[in-house]
């Protein structure tokens, strides 16, 4: 028989996971699999059975998606030596060169491989073909690259990249415009299981089910990916992550205020065969979306809009209806949320064909409010377009514009207009500052400052305006809050009146205290009072002082989490990697009743998985708990604690730990 010499068999492959992932800033995720960013080279070493020469055949091939990957769709690429002939319609061409560290005489072929800056993100299979064999080499994950100037998500400033891509901890603002509070949030985008979770999310979205090949191909586009993620964070109409609930009980799930991070939510969804996690509200939806976006490599930040309008009929007015006793009625369909939280993603918008005018921050809102092109998603809406009133642009600009600019109109049930306010909606739009835990007010990016030219006359391009006329008011009245709202303490309010007419006025004044959910929906009545007073001509003075007295039962039923007391925590000693660390958490009971069913949850990426402590706390007593853990990742880490009991729900605390 004739002998056939088999040459250039590949004996081994080295993906250099640790060094490549370090160079691509994905080492925080894992060193066990290759995760690279598009537009940036990585090293791959093939160990041959014998010496290798430059001119010998070595073709690499990458494929992503299970539905007929193709070069025309950019989901397959063949590249190497000899260089393939590419048709003009081929997208996303990969390339390699032999690296200077190669030792070809010893059969060590080290390649410098470059995924194109427009490659679809996702998991790829990699194979190699030589003159004598074709061999599967393994898999790798490709992400967006904010460090690459050719990538649509390129972010020029390194400090911004550190904050909006690499920071695993953040701050979400909540409360009211007059009493806003920060809440630490653990994004945890680099926890190892995020790879499978986030890619699973892309693979089960409805667009993928409808046309898998086109969906995978479109993942080269952060605009498309942003819309997919926005829809998949909620479960309305798909197998999304979170089920929203804004009223009723939450006994069959987790109360939205209990969550302090995204990881446990995403883990539950993934481990439960992609069944929705119960329950979420706007800040939870936004926090989880920020995690997924940052993992994928799209710069992202969480933004809170105080006094946020939900304009259901696109009239650019928020109509509120009250009965004669001052109680908001169910006839009110529009709403103004105390606060609403969405995210902004950073990307180019060449689809709008206006050069770079609308590039940059784009609003994306995963909270299910209104449908957009048949799906419960919102955005990306350019922040610049919102500021300029360019409401004819994609996506959902009119809806977001109304959230920060709508006029409030208040009506009596008799349909008499009581009051119109052009300045209430859209206040103190807030996000975490770069490199610190301070608040960055970005209201000026969304709207003109009240009182300046253009503030109330922003042109709404290509959109009809609704106008109203109101009679001039003959008197002014407003409430002044004398004390902050804190569970366990009374609330003091002053009502101030001024008579602007040249005659005395006898006034029937009814004051009604009504609780309100954060999304603007009225709840229980707490207290009401009625008096008749005569206000002299030109007189302006405090008329009414109100103490709203609440029993412990009221604390449980009515006051919202933004009025909770503080939960301080601290680190005892020095934090070192893989060595025992002790945390101390302290809580003081401000009530004259015993707190029962006390529980404490502690999380922190790289620090805690989770911990629970239960017990009782006597009136006005202080509870101090020491919890130990072993840090499994180094660097700056945030510990988040959540305390629950019979009278308070979800008292939050956080502290920063530097693990050496």
C-alpha positions as CSV (number, residue, x, y, z in Angstrom):
1,X,0.0,0.0,0.0
2,X,1.1,3.6,-0.6
3,X,1.7,5.7,2.5
4,X,0.0,9.1,2.7
5,X,1.8,11.7,4.8
6,X,-0.6,13.6,7.1
7,X,0.7,17.0,7.8
8,X,-0.2,20.0,10.0
9,X,-2.5,18.2,12.4
10,X,-3.5,20.5,15.2
11,X,-2.4,19.0,18.4
12,X,-3.6,21.7,20.9
13,X,-5.2,25.1,21.0
14,X,-4.7,27.9,23.6
15,X,-7.2,30.7,23.8
16,X,-5.1,32.7,26.3
17,X,-8.2,33.4,28.2
18,X,-6.6,35.1,31.1
19,X,-4.4,37.5,29.1
20,X,-7.0,38.1,26.4
21,X,-9.8,38.8,28.8
22,X,-7.6,41.1,30.8
23,X,-6.8,43.1,27.6
24,X,-10.4,43.2,26.6
25,X,-11.6,44.2,30.1
26,X,-13.6,41.1,30.6
27,X,-11.4,39.3,33.2
28,X,-13.8,40.3,35.9
29,X,-16.3,38.0,34.3
30,X,-14.1,34.9,34.1
31,X,-10.8,33.5,33.1
32,X,-12.3,30.1,32.1
33,X,-13.7,31.2,28.7
34,X,-12.7,33.6,26.0
35,X,-14.7,36.9,26.1
36,X,-13.6,39.6,23.7
37,X,-14.7,42.9,22.4
38,X,-15.3,43.5,18.7
39,X,-12.8,45.7,16.8
40,X,-9.9,44.6,19.1
41,X,-7.4,41.9,18.4
42,X,-6.9,38.8,20.6
43,X,-4.3,36.0,20.5
44,X,-4.9,32.4,19.6
45,X,-2.2,29.7,19.6
46,X,-2.4,26.5,17.6
47,X,0.2,23.8,18.4
48,X,0.9,21.7,15.3
49,X,2.3,18.2,15.2
50,X,5.3,19.6,13.2
51,X,6.8,22.8,11.9
52,X,4.6,25.2,10.0
53,X,5.4,27.6,7.1
54,X,3.9,31.0,6.4
55,X,2.5,30.0,3.0
56,X,0.8,26.8,4.2
57,X,-3.0,26.7,4.3
58,X,-4.7,27.8,7.5
59,X,-8.3,28.9,7.3
60,X,-10.2,29.9,10.4
61,X,-14.0,30.1,10.5
62,X,-16.4,31.6,13.0
63,X,-20.1,31.2,13.2
64,X,-22.8,32.5,15.5
65,X,-26.5,31.5,15.7
66,X,-28.0,28.1,15.0
67,X,-30.0,29.1,11.9
68,X,-27.8,28.8,8.8
69,X,-25.0,31.3,9.6
70,X,-24.0,33.1,6.5
71,X,-21.4,35.6,5.3
72,X,-24.1,37.8,3.8
73,X,-25.8,38.2,7.2
74,X,-22.4,38.7,9.0
75,X,-23.0,35.6,11.1
76,X,-20.2,33.5,9.5
77,X,-16.7,34.5,8.4
78,X,-13.9,32.5,6.8
79,X,-10.5,34.1,6.9
80,X,-6.8,33.3,6.7
81,X,-4.3,31.9,4.2
82,X,-5.0,31.8,1.4
83,X,-7.3,34.8,1.8
84,X,-10.9,34.0,0.6
85,X,-12.5,36.0,-2.2
86,X,-15.4,37.9,-0.6
87,X,-18.5,39.0,-2.4
88,X,-19.5,42.6,-2.2
89,X,-22.5,41.9,0.0
90,X,-20.5,40.1,2.7
91,X,-20.7,41.7,6.1
92,X,-18.5,41.5,9.2
93,X,-15.3,40.1,7.9
94,X,-12.8,38.8,10.4
95,X,-9.1,38.7,9.9
96,X,-5.9,37.3,11.4
97,X,-2.1,37.7,11.1
98,X,0.7,35.5,12.4
99,X,1.9,37.1,15.6
100,X,5.5,37.9,16.3
101,X,5.5,35.6,19.3
102,X,4.9,32.5,17.0
103,X,7.6,29.8,16.8
104,X,6.7,28.2,13.4
105,X,9.7,25.9,13.4
106,X,8.4,24.2,16.5
107,X,4.8,24.2,15.2
108,X,3.7,27.0,17.5
109,X,1.4,29.1,15.4
110,X,0.2,32.2,17.4
111,X,-2.4,34.3,15.6
112,X,-3.5,37.8,16.1
113,X,-7.3,37.6,15.4
114,X,-9.5,40.7,15.0
115,X,-13.3,40.5,15.0
116,X,-14.8,43.4,13.0
117,X,-16.2,46.4,14.8
118,X,-19.6,45.6,13.3
119,X,-19.7,41.9,14.3
120,X,-23.0,40.7,15.8
121,X,-22.5,40.2,19.5
122,X,-23.0,36.7,21.0
123,X,-21.4,33.3,21.3
124,X,-19.3,32.0,18.3
125,X,-17.9,28.7,17.4
126,X,-14.4,28.7,16.0
127,X,-12.8,26.1,13.7
128,X,-9.6,25.7,11.7
129,X,-8.9,24.1,8.4
130,X,-5.4,23.0,7.3
131,X,-4.2,21.2,4.2
132,X,-5.1,17.9,5.9
133,X,-7.9,18.4,8.4
134,X,-10.8,20.6,9.7
135,X,-10.9,20.9,13.5
136,X,-13.3,22.5,15.9
137,X,-11.3,24.7,18.2
138,X,-13.9,25.8,20.7
139,X,-16.2,28.8,21.4
140,X,-15.8,32.5,22.3
141,X,-18.1,35.4,23.2
142,X,-18.0,38.7,21.4
143,X,-19.3,41.9,23.0
144,X,-19.7,45.5,22.0
145,X,-16.6,47.7,22.4
146,X,-16.9,51.2,23.8
147,X,-13.0,51.5,23.5
148,X,-13.1,51.0,19.7
149,X,-13.7,54.2,17.7
150,X,-15.3,52.2,14.9
151,X,-17.9,50.7,17.2
152,X,-21.3,52.4,17.3
153,X,-21.1,52.4,21.1
154,X,-17.7,54.1,21.2
155,X,-17.4,56.4,24.3
156,X,-14.3,58.7,24.2
157,X,-13.9,59.4,27.9
158,X,-12.1,56.7,29.9
159,X,-13.7,57.9,33.2
160,X,-17.1,57.5,31.6
161,X,-16.2,54.0,30.4
162,X,-15.1,53.0,33.8
163,X,-18.4,54.2,35.3
164,X,-20.9,53.3,32.6
165,X,-19.4,49.9,31.5
166,X,-17.2,48.5,34.2
167,X,-18.7,49.7,37.5
168,X,-20.7,46.9,39.0
169,X,-22.3,49.1,41.7
170,X,-24.4,52.2,41.3
171,X,-27.1,54.5,42.8
172,X,-30.7,54.8,41.9
173,X,-32.6,57.8,43.1
174,X,-36.2,57.6,44.5
175,X,-38.6,59.5,46.7
176,X,-40.1,62.9,45.7
177,X,-38.6,66.0,44.1
178,X,-38.7,67.7,47.5
179,X,-37.2,64.7,49.4
180,X,-35.2,62.5,47.0
181,X,-33.0,59.7,48.4
182,X,-30.3,57.5,47.0
183,X,-30.5,53.8,47.0
184,X,-27.4,51.7,46.3
185,X,-27.9,49.0,43.6
186,X,-25.7,46.1,42.8
187,X,-25.6,45.6,39.1
188,X,-23.2,42.7,39.1
189,X,-22.8,42.5,35.3
190,X,-19.5,40.6,35.7
191,X,-20.8,37.8,37.8
192,X,-19.8,34.7,35.8
193,X,-23.3,33.4,35.2
194,X,-24.2,36.6,33.4
195,X,-22.7,35.2,30.2
196,X,-25.3,32.5,29.9
197,X,-28.1,34.6,31.3
198,X,-27.7,37.6,29.0
199,X,-27.1,35.5,25.9
200,X,-30.2,33.4,26.7
201,X,-32.2,36.6,26.9
202,X,-31.2,37.4,23.4
203,X,-31.9,33.9,22.1
204,X,-35.5,33.7,23.4
205,X,-36.7,37.1,22.4
206,X,-39.8,37.1,20.1
207,X,-37.9,38.5,17.2
208,X,-35.5,35.6,17.4
209,X,-38.4,33.1,17.4
210,X,-40.0,34.8,14.4
211,X,-36.8,35.0,12.3
212,X,-33.7,33.6,14.0
213,X,-31.2,34.4,11.1
214,X,-32.2,38.0,10.8
215,X,-32.3,38.5,14.6
216,X,-28.8,37.2,15.1
217,X,-27.5,39.3,12.2
218,X,-29.2,42.4,13.7
219,X,-27.2,42.0,16.9
220,X,-24.4,43.9,15.3
221,X,-26.6,47.0,15.9
222,X,-26.9,48.4,19.5
223,X,-30.1,50.2,18.5
224,X,-31.7,46.9,17.8
225,X,-30.2,45.2,20.8
226,X,-31.3,48.0,23.1
227,X,-34.9,47.5,22.0
228,X,-34.8,43.8,22.4
229,X,-33.4,44.1,25.9
230,X,-36.0,46.8,26.8
231,X,-38.7,44.4,25.8
232,X,-37.2,41.3,27.5
233,X,-36.7,42.9,31.0
234,X,-40.5,42.9,31.4
235,X,-42.6,39.8,30.6
236,X,-45.5,41.5,28.9
237,X,-45.9,39.5,25.7
238,X,-42.8,37.5,25.9
239,X,-40.7,35.3,28.3
240,X,-39.1,38.3,29.9
241,X,-37.5,38.6,33.3
242,X,-39.8,40.5,35.6
243,X,-43.5,40.7,36.3
244,X,-44.6,44.2,37.3
245,X,-47.1,44.9,40.1
246,X,-48.0,48.2,41.6
247,X,-50.8,47.3,44.0
248,X,-52.3,44.5,46.0
249,X,-50.2,42.0,47.9
250,X,-46.9,40.3,47.0
251,X,-47.1,37.2,49.1
252,X,-46.5,34.9,46.1
253,X,-43.3,36.7,45.2
254,X,-40.8,39.3,46.4
255,X,-42.0,42.9,47.1
256,X,-40.3,45.2,44.6
257,X,-38.8,47.4,47.4
258,X,-36.9,44.3,48.8
259,X,-34.5,44.0,45.8
260,X,-31.1,45.5,46.2
261,X,-29.5,44.2,43.0
262,X,-29.9,42.6,39.7
263,X,-28.0,39.3,40.0
264,X,-30.5,37.4,42.1
265,X,-33.3,38.4,39.9
266,X,-31.6,37.3,36.7
267,X,-30.5,34.1,38.4
268,X,-34.0,33.2,39.4
269,X,-35.3,33.9,35.9
270,X,-32.6,31.7,34.3
271,X,-32.8,28.9,36.8
272,X,-36.6,28.7,36.6
273,X,-36.6,28.1,32.9
274,X,-37.1,31.7,32.0
275,X,-40.4,32.2,33.9
276,X,-40.9,35.8,35.1
277,X,-39.7,36.8,38.6
278,X,-42.3,38.3,40.8
279,X,-42.3,41.4,41.3
280,X,-40.8,44.5,39.8
281,X,-41.4,48.2,39.6
282,X,-39.7,50.9,37.5
283,X,-36.4,51.1,39.4
284,X,-36.1,47.3,39.5
285,X,-36.8,47.1,35.7
286,X,-34.2,49.8,35.1
287,X,-31.6,48.3,37.4
288,X,-31.8,44.9,35.7
289,X,-31.6,46.4,32.3
290,X,-28.5,48.4,33.2
291,X,-26.9,45.2,34.2
292,X,-27.6,43.5,30.9
293,X,-26.5,46.5,28.8
294,X,-23.3,46.9,30.7
295,X,-22.5,43.2,30.3
296,X,-23.1,43.4,26.6
297,X,-20.8,46.4,26.4
298,X,-23.3,49.2,25.8
299,X,-22.5,52.1,28.1
300,X,-25.5,52.6,30.3
301,X,-26.7,54.6,33.3
302,X,-29.8,54.6,35.4
303,X,-31.8,57.9,35.3
304,X,-34.6,59.0,37.7
305,X,-37.2,61.6,36.6
306,X,-39.1,63.2,39.5
307,X,-42.7,64.2,38.9
308,X,-42.8,62.0,35.8
309,X,-45.8,62.2,33.6
310,X,-47.6,59.2,32.1
311,X,-49.7,60.7,29.2
312,X,-52.0,57.9,28.0
313,X,-53.8,59.9,25.3
314,X,-50.8,61.8,23.8
315,X,-52.4,65.1,24.6
316,X,-49.2,66.5,26.3
317,X,-51.4,67.3,29.3
318,X,-51.9,65.3,32.5
319,X,-55.6,65.6,33.6
320,X,-56.4,65.0,37.2
321,X,-59.9,64.9,38.6
322,X,-60.9,65.7,42.2
323,X,-64.3,65.6,44.0
324,X,-65.6,68.5,46.1
325,X,-63.8,67.1,49.1
326,X,-60.4,67.3,47.5
327,X,-60.1,63.5,46.9
328,X,-58.6,62.4,43.6
329,X,-61.2,60.3,41.8
330,X,-60.9,57.1,39.7
331,X,-61.8,59.2,36.6
332,X,-58.1,60.2,36.5
333,X,-56.5,58.1,33.8
334,X,-53.3,60.1,33.3
335,X,-50.8,60.1,36.2
336,X,-47.8,61.9,37.5
337,X,-45.4,59.5,39.2
338,X,-43.5,60.7,42.2
339,X,-40.5,59.4,40.3
340,X,-40.0,57.2,37.3
341,X,-36.7,55.4,36.5
342,X,-35.4,54.5,33.1
343,X,-31.9,53.9,31.6
344,X,-29.9,55.7,29.0
345,X,-27.7,53.8,26.6
346,X,-24.8,55.5,24.7
347,X,-24.7,54.8,20.9
348,X,-24.7,56.4,17.5
349,X,-27.9,56.9,15.6
350,X,-27.0,56.8,11.9
351,X,-30.5,55.4,11.2
352,X,-31.9,59.0,11.8
353,X,-29.8,60.3,8.9
354,X,-28.8,63.6,10.6
355,X,-25.1,63.0,10.8
356,X,-24.1,62.8,14.5
357,X,-26.8,65.2,15.7
358,X,-28.7,62.6,17.7
359,X,-25.7,60.4,18.7
360,X,-25.0,59.9,22.4
361,X,-27.4,59.2,25.3
362,X,-30.6,57.4,24.3
363,X,-33.6,56.8,26.6
364,X,-34.6,53.2,27.0
365,X,-37.4,52.3,29.3
366,X,-38.1,48.6,30.2
367,X,-41.1,49.3,32.5
368,X,-44.2,48.1,30.6
369,X,-46.3,51.2,30.1
370,X,-47.3,51.5,26.4
371,X,-46.7,49.4,23.4
372,X,-44.1,50.4,20.8
373,X,-44.4,48.6,17.4
374,X,-46.3,45.8,19.0
375,X,-43.9,45.2,22.0
376,X,-43.8,46.6,25.5
377,X,-40.5,48.5,25.1
378,X,-39.5,52.1,24.8
379,X,-36.6,53.7,22.9
380,X,-33.9,54.3,22.1
381,X,-35.1,57.9,22.1
382,X,-32.3,60.5,21.7
383,X,-32.0,62.8,24.7
384,X,-31.1,65.6,22.2
385,X,-34.4,65.0,20.4
386,X,-36.3,65.2,23.6
387,X,-34.6,68.5,24.5
388,X,-35.4,70.0,21.1
389,X,-38.9,68.6,20.8
390,X,-38.2,66.6,17.7
391,X,-41.0,64.2,18.3
392,X,-41.1,62.7,14.8
393,X,-38.0,60.6,15.4
394,X,-37.6,57.0,16.3
395,X,-38.2,55.6,18.9
396,X,-41.0,56.8,21.2
397,X,-39.7,60.4,21.5
398,X,-43.3,61.8,22.1
399,X,-43.9,59.5,25.0
400,X,-40.6,60.4,26.8
401,X,-41.0,64.1,25.9
402,X,-44.4,64.1,27.7
403,X,-42.8,62.4,30.7
404,X,-40.6,65.5,31.3
405,X,-42.6,68.3,29.7
406,X,-46.4,67.7,30.0
407,X,-48.6,70.3,31.6
408,X,-50.7,69.3,34.6
409,X,-54.4,70.3,34.5
410,X,-56.6,69.8,37.6
411,X,-60.4,69.5,37.3
412,X,-63.3,69.3,39.7
413,X,-65.7,66.5,38.8
414,X,-68.0,69.2,37.6
415,X,-65.5,69.7,34.7
416,X,-64.5,73.1,36.0
417,X,-60.8,73.8,35.5
418,X,-59.1,74.5,38.8
419,X,-55.5,74.9,37.9
420,X,-52.9,74.5,35.2
421,X,-49.2,74.0,35.9
422,X,-46.5,74.0,33.3
423,X,-43.5,73.5,35.7
424,X,-44.4,70.5,37.9
425,X,-43.6,67.7,35.5
426,X,-40.0,66.7,34.9
427,X,-37.9,67.8,37.9
428,X,-34.5,66.9,39.2
429,X,-33.7,64.3,36.6
430,X,-30.9,62.5,38.3
431,X,-28.2,59.9,37.8
432,X,-25.1,58.8,39.7
433,X,-22.1,61.0,39.2
434,X,-18.9,59.6,37.5
435,X,-16.5,58.2,40.0
436,X,-18.4,59.1,43.1
437,X,-21.7,58.5,44.9
438,X,-22.9,62.1,44.4
439,X,-26.0,62.9,42.4
440,X,-25.6,64.4,39.0
441,X,-28.6,66.5,37.9
442,X,-29.1,66.2,34.2
443,X,-32.4,68.0,33.9
444,X,-30.8,70.6,31.6
445,X,-30.1,67.8,29.0
446,X,-33.8,67.0,28.8
447,X,-35.6,70.4,29.0
448,X,-35.0,74.1,29.1
449,X,-34.7,75.6,32.6
450,X,-38.1,77.0,33.8
451,X,-38.3,80.7,33.4
452,X,-35.9,80.9,30.4
453,X,-36.9,81.6,26.9
454,X,-38.2,78.3,25.4
455,X,-38.9,76.7,28.7
456,X,-42.7,76.6,28.2
457,X,-42.7,77.2,24.5
458,X,-40.5,74.4,23.2
459,X,-41.6,73.7,19.6
460,X,-43.1,70.2,19.3
461,X,-42.0,69.4,15.8
462,X,-44.5,67.6,13.7
463,X,-46.9,67.1,16.6
464,X,-50.3,68.8,17.3
465,X,-50.4,71.0,20.5
466,X,-53.4,71.1,22.8
467,X,-54.0,74.6,24.3
468,X,-56.1,75.7,27.3
469,X,-57.0,79.1,28.7
470,X,-57.5,79.7,32.4
471,X,-58.9,82.6,34.3
472,X,-56.4,84.6,36.4
473,X,-56.4,83.3,40.0
474,X,-57.5,85.7,42.7
475,X,-55.6,84.0,45.4
476,X,-52.6,81.8,46.0
477,X,-52.3,78.8,48.2
478,X,-49.6,76.2,48.8
479,X,-48.4,73.7,51.3
480,X,-45.1,74.0,53.1
481,X,-43.7,70.9,54.7
482,X,-42.1,71.7,58.0
483,X,-40.7,68.2,58.8
484,X,-39.4,65.3,56.7
485,X,-41.4,62.2,56.5
486,X,-39.9,59.5,58.7
487,X,-41.6,56.3,59.8
488,X,-42.4,56.6,63.5
489,X,-42.6,60.4,63.5
490,X,-45.4,63.0,62.9
491,X,-45.6,65.1,59.7
492,X,-46.1,68.8,60.1
493,X,-47.5,70.8,57.2
494,X,-48.4,74.5,56.8
495,X,-51.0,75.7,54.4
496,X,-50.3,79.3,53.3
497,X,-52.9,81.6,51.6
498,X,-52.8,85.0,50.1
499,X,-55.7,87.2,48.8
500,X,-54.8,89.1,45.7
501,X,-58.1,90.9,45.3
502,X,-59.1,94.4,46.6
503,X,-61.8,92.9,48.8
504,X,-62.1,90.5,51.6
505,X,-62.8,86.9,50.8
506,X,-64.7,84.3,52.9
507,X,-63.3,80.9,52.0
508,X,-64.5,77.4,52.7
509,X,-61.2,75.4,53.1
510,X,-61.1,71.7,53.2
511,X,-57.8,69.9,53.7
512,X,-57.6,66.3,52.9
513,X,-54.5,64.0,53.4
514,X,-54.5,61.1,51.0
515,X,-51.7,58.5,50.5
516,X,-50.5,58.0,47.0
517,X,-48.5,55.2,45.4
518,X,-45.3,56.3,43.8
519,X,-46.8,55.9,40.4
520,X,-49.4,58.6,41.1
521,X,-52.3,56.3,41.9
522,X,-54.4,57.4,44.9
523,X,-54.7,55.1,47.9
524,X,-56.1,55.6,51.4
525,X,-57.4,58.7,53.1
526,X,-55.6,59.5,56.3
527,X,-57.0,62.7,57.7
528,X,-59.4,65.5,56.7
529,X,-60.5,68.8,58.2
530,X,-62.8,71.7,57.3
531,X,-63.0,75.3,58.3
532,X,-64.5,78.6,57.1
533,X,-62.1,81.6,57.2
534,X,-62.2,85.3,56.1
535,X,-59.0,86.5,54.3
536,X,-58.6,90.2,54.2
537,X,-57.8,92.1,51.1
538,X,-54.1,91.8,50.1
539,X,-53.5,89.6,53.1
540,X,-51.1,86.7,53.0
541,X,-50.3,84.6,56.0
542,X,-50.0,81.0,57.3
543,X,-53.6,79.9,57.9
544,X,-53.4,76.3,58.8
545,X,-51.0,74.1,60.7
546,X,-51.5,70.3,60.4
547,X,-50.0,67.4,62.3
548,X,-50.8,64.2,60.5
549,X,-50.8,61.7,63.4
550,X,-50.2,58.1,62.4
551,X,-50.5,54.9,64.5
552,X,-48.1,52.0,64.1
553,X,-50.8,50.3,61.9
554,X,-50.6,53.4,59.6
555,X,-46.8,52.9,59.4
556,X,-47.4,49.4,58.1
557,X,-50.2,50.3,55.7
558,X,-49.6,53.8,54.4
559,X,-46.1,55.2,54.5
560,X,-43.9,54.3,51.6
561,X,-40.3,53.0,51.8
562,X,-38.7,56.4,51.1
563,X,-39.7,57.5,54.6
564,X,-37.9,54.7,56.4
565,X,-35.1,55.2,59.0
566,X,-31.5,54.5,58.1
567,X,-29.6,51.2,58.3
568,X,-25.9,51.9,58.9
569,X,-23.3,49.2,58.2
570,X,-19.5,49.0,58.5
571,X,-16.5,46.8,58.0
572,X,-14.5,45.5,60.9
573,X,-10.8,45.2,60.1
574,X,-9.1,44.9,56.7
575,X,-10.7,43.1,53.7
576,X,-8.5,40.6,51.9
577,X,-9.2,38.2,49.1
578,X,-10.3,34.7,50.2
579,X,-9.9,35.7,53.9
580,X,-12.7,36.0,56.4
581,X,-14.3,39.4,56.6
582,X,-16.7,40.7,59.3
583,X,-19.5,43.2,58.6
584,X,-21.5,45.0,61.3
585,X,-25.0,46.2,60.7
586,X,-27.0,48.3,63.2
587,X,-30.7,49.2,63.4
588,X,-32.5,51.2,66.0
589,X,-36.3,50.7,66.5
590,X,-37.8,54.3,66.6
591,X,-41.3,53.0,67.7
592,X,-42.8,52.3,71.1
593,X,-43.8,48.8,69.9
594,X,-41.9,45.6,69.5
595,X,-40.7,44.9,66.0
596,X,-41.4,41.2,65.0
597,X,-40.3,39.0,62.2
598,X,-37.1,41.0,61.7
599,X,-35.0,39.8,58.8
600,X,-31.8,41.0,57.3
601,X,-30.6,40.3,53.7
602,X,-27.0,41.2,52.8
603,X,-25.6,41.0,49.2
604,X,-22.6,42.3,47.4
605,X,-20.9,41.2,44.2
606,X,-17.6,39.5,45.0
607,X,-18.4,39.5,48.7
608,X,-21.8,38.0,49.8
609,X,-24.0,35.5,48.1
610,X,-26.8,36.2,50.6
611,X,-27.5,36.0,54.4
612,X,-30.6,36.1,56.5
613,X,-31.1,36.8,60.2
614,X,-34.5,36.7,62.0
615,X,-35.7,37.8,65.4
616,X,-37.5,40.5,67.4
617,X,-36.5,44.0,68.5
618,X,-37.9,45.7,71.6
619,X,-39.2,49.3,71.6
620,X,-36.5,52.0,71.0
621,X,-33.8,49.3,71.3
622,X,-30.8,48.9,69.0
623,X,-29.9,45.7,67.2
624,X,-26.3,45.1,66.2
625,X,-25.5,42.1,64.0
626,X,-22.1,40.8,62.9
627,X,-22.0,38.8,59.6
628,X,-18.9,37.1,58.2
629,X,-18.1,36.3,54.6
630,X,-15.1,35.4,52.4
631,X,-14.5,37.9,49.5
632,X,-14.0,36.1,46.3
633,X,-13.1,39.1,44.1
634,X,-10.7,42.0,44.7
635,X,-11.2,45.7,44.3
636,X,-13.8,48.2,45.4
637,X,-17.0,46.4,46.4
638,X,-20.3,47.6,47.8
639,X,-22.2,45.8,50.6
640,X,-26.0,46.2,50.5
641,X,-28.2,45.4,53.5
642,X,-32.0,45.2,53.5
643,X,-33.9,45.1,56.8
644,X,-37.6,43.9,57.1
645,X,-39.9,43.7,60.1
646,X,-43.6,43.9,61.1
647,X,-43.7,47.7,60.9
648,X,-41.0,48.6,58.4
649,X,-40.3,47.2,55.0
650,X,-37.1,47.3,53.2
651,X,-34.9,49.6,55.2
652,X,-31.7,50.0,53.2
653,X,-28.0,50.5,54.0
654,X,-24.8,50.2,52.1
655,X,-21.0,50.6,52.5
656,X,-18.0,50.4,50.3
657,X,-15.3,47.8,50.9
658,X,-11.8,47.7,49.3
659,X,-10.7,44.1,49.0
660,X,-7.0,43.7,48.7
